[in-house]
Amino acid sequence: MAQTRQSRKPRYQRAGGVKLRIQDRDLKIIHYVYQHRFLTSRHLTALVPGHPKDILRRLYGLYHAGYLDRPRQQVKPFQPGSQPMVYALGNKGADLLTSEFGLHRGRVDWTAKNREVKRVYLEHTLMVSGFMVSLELACRQ
């Protein structure tokens, strides 16, 4: 009996043909990423209600469907172990927020902006985001 191996989708290149039906939780995820500029998968699993594996699956789908982006500057060569994935707003996500919440979209190309971000800016923004997420979680309690 031949076994079929499911291939992994690339981490930093979108796989085509991903269909995703947007749920309320997805809107929350996209809005959080919009508010903070960059968030890790750990931040999002802490902020968004639901089982962490379900949130990670949604993040995976939102990235491959174009709603979120994964900046390549998060890759740190010679870093032992795996780090949580960093997410940023994608163009499709910005369009969705505009249609759902009336947020001003402007002419920002979020995908290009994420591609051009420098590592120092990314790390600084993630530190600020980490503090803001901790503050929000503490206020909830």
Secondary structure, DSSP 4 states (H G I P E B T S, - for coil): -PPPPPPPPPSSSPPTT------HHHHHHHHHHHHHSEEEHHHHHHHS-S-HHHHHHHHHHHHHTTSEE--GGG--TT--S--PPEEEE-HHHHHHHHHHH----TT--HHHHHHH--HHHHHHHHHHHHHHHHHHHHHH-
